[in-house]
């Protein structure tokens, strides 16, 4: 294993180009048109980080990355590149990998709870408008105030139904609750369920500490999330990765600028994150990217064009790898020129001309030096990966999944008592009471309606639970009362 402070040599121009571990948490960008080598660059960087003991998270959109746990050697183009670059000490090797899958089919299931996802991110998944998002936030608030846990989709459906049925009772305290908005929430929850949503909301929820592991040799675990099926719902894919990023921000302690990152997070197809999002969400994303550096997390956005990202985010990405862009139209030419302007000038290199002339696996690269300043842009070839480029077979993948130390922990879903069960129990009590003769009914409702009795019982139950983990009002952090919750 390489030294944790040794430069990570990953490309060769006139000289070797290396990423400094102490600057790797200053974030990065891998950009380029389809088929120009972005995925191989991502793979090579992941291998380099793993070798110095840095865990990695990445999403595998097409199954291309599943061969990482096995040594390569089967691809003639890799051998050709090794010879071309004169890699005298090059050896093939596999890397420690843990496979994950939101749907639990190609890796350990990845779940979160409705509460942890939070109302704004959930609104984005459900494609709600501003008014509907406001009503969803009220549903969360009413659940919080009454000690009702929202863990899975049936909890949220039950809570939305209860809120809608008792909208008049909640109006004074919480404001108007539109029946049409409740209906829209319920319809979109049903659509999400048809996409498999019930599989990724529930418990046991993902413990992100499981991403931050090393193997017995000290190499960082490469966490690969199968995303081929998830990418069929691009908004869901982008929002789910954003949730992971925000949870890392909330959960990890401040460590300043460490000698190497605690985790490197690759956000592939990053343009999906910023398409048609509310301004408040874009601002929060920018805030997380800016501040998560101090938690020791490096975020590397992978996209086709640097202009896919907002300037406030792009300006924070100090380590850049730009593969070829195409310039078939005036709009394309404008994008090429804009991409060239994001680099520190190299007087010996015509960057605009070079971007359209790069070969597959070749890139324009600028990294941060030891003082944190970007180096002049250089034209270079990415070193070949050491792991197997051919994807794993289903049988090979299953062997790695079942051989993981985590196997068995996430595979069995749990369903503890939460909002759905409590509301159903209260509704059952209400039905029983309505069937009893008046003298035998429970006393001292004080003339209140059955709904008032139900709401009162909920409030008393919540008050009784104050101080307990379940009963405390849910705390939401930096992506905070706006974005989502902690357990």
PyMOL commands that set and color helices and strands:
alter all, ss='L'
color gray80, all
select helices_A, chain A and resi 21-26+38-51+66-69+76-85+114-117+119-126+130-145+153-165+167-174+179-194+197-199+208-211+230-232+234-251+271-274+279-295+306-308+311-314+330-340+351-357+394-402+419-435+438-440+450-464+480-483
alter helices_A, ss='H'
color red, helices_A
select strands_A, chain A and resi 8-12+16-19+28-31+55-60+97-101+108-109+222-226+263-268+297-303+319-322+362-366+378-382
alter strands_A, ss='S'
color yellow, strands_A
deselect
rebuild
show_as cartoon
